[in-house]
């Protein structure tokens, strides 16, 4: 329901947000022109700018499509992943300050988490900052019952605060996608970091259902590995904008960073080619239910039975019926017909775009994972 309302509402202040992000990009580029000149391939610097600001206009189409195939387009959105990769390096300092001087710990932690709020946009980063702040507040509470509050309820409270801030209307799809991913990540009672890939896989399957995109199991696996690698590389790449050029020249920092970006790009392109050697799959409601089923505590036999049943319902064709029974033919859109007739109104209904023409004709476009199918009727 949130996703449907998000698509209807649309980004209320997207233009303002984009201009602010562009200003940040201009500041980074203008202050790092000498760094850009030292890059042998400008695409490596453009990729770094895209990871920092989210603006990927300068990137080649092939590189952007490779990110989409491997389900790592979230790297282009400054989010909790970017912030958490930086936050990880402050954990030793926070642990030391918490034992020696709790006030200093609170000051340092608050300063780090409050910094993103000085920028316009970057709502995904602000959400994770709110979450980390709530965790710190919980750790200092006196009552034991309050200290035992589950992280899932902290996530719910985080999104409630974020919604009150107005981030849903600024970027509704980002709000909903973040809730799906983080909610699924923390809704497991027996959360185990070793099973993080399966949580990642489940969230991507749900997102693929709403975005009408096909997904590859190998693509998700490789994308997870690249995301994991990115979380270690990003804190190493980001300081290039703040280190003086003389120090960079002496230590060869620019060369090392470009080399690591180059290897990362080659890995993306190589794994993208491997993924296309295997089949892609569609996401369906039974497949989503099977993902959600894994988060519930049930008897193993019951869970296995329900999981197998849902996978069979997801399979196509079911029970050896002809594939035409389940998969309707795809009719290409007749753009000439759309140009000839004047449109009176357009509305959405259950995954279909219905166009009403002034001459009384009605044209229906069904949105499917394989593409858009047109079915025109005459009233």
Secondary structure as GFF3:
##gff-version 3
##sequence-region A 1 379
A	DSSP	alpha_helix	2	9	.	.	.	ID=ss1
A	DSSP	alpha_helix	14	31	.	.	.	ID=ss2
A	DSSP	alpha_helix	33	38	.	.	.	ID=ss3
A	DSSP	alpha_helix	42	53	.	.	.	ID=ss4
A	DSSP	alpha_helix	61	69	.	.	.	ID=ss5
A	DSSP	three_ten_helix	73	76	.	.	.	ID=ss6
A	DSSP	alpha_helix	80	87	.	.	.	ID=ss7
A	DSSP	three_ten_helix	88	90	.	.	.	ID=ss8
A	DSSP	alpha_helix	91	100	.	.	.	ID=ss9
A	DSSP	alpha_helix	102	115	.	.	.	ID=ss10
A	DSSP	three_ten_helix	116	118	.	.	.	ID=ss11
A	DSSP	alpha_helix	123	139	.	.	.	ID=ss12
A	DSSP	alpha_helix	144	147	.	.	.	ID=ss13
A	DSSP	alpha_helix	151	165	.	.	.	ID=ss14
A	DSSP	alpha_helix	167	170	.	.	.	ID=ss15
A	DSSP	alpha_helix	172	186	.	.	.	ID=ss16
A	DSSP	three_ten_helix	193	195	.	.	.	ID=ss17
A	DSSP	alpha_helix	196	211	.	.	.	ID=ss18
A	DSSP	alpha_helix	217	238	.	.	.	ID=ss19
A	DSSP	three_ten_helix	239	241	.	.	.	ID=ss20
A	DSSP	alpha_helix	245	251	.	.	.	ID=ss21
A	DSSP	alpha_helix	253	275	.	.	.	ID=ss22
A	DSSP	alpha_helix	285	293	.	.	.	ID=ss23
A	DSSP	alpha_helix	300	314	.	.	.	ID=ss24
A	DSSP	three_ten_helix	318	320	.	.	.	ID=ss25
A	DSSP	three_ten_helix	323	325	.	.	.	ID=ss26
A	DSSP	alpha_helix	335	340	.	.	.	ID=ss27
A	DSSP	beta_strand	343	349	.	.	.	ID=ss28
A	DSSP	beta_strand	352	357	.	.	.	ID=ss29
A	DSSP	beta_strand	361	368	.	.	.	ID=ss30
A	DSSP	beta_strand	371	378	.	.	.	ID=ss31
###
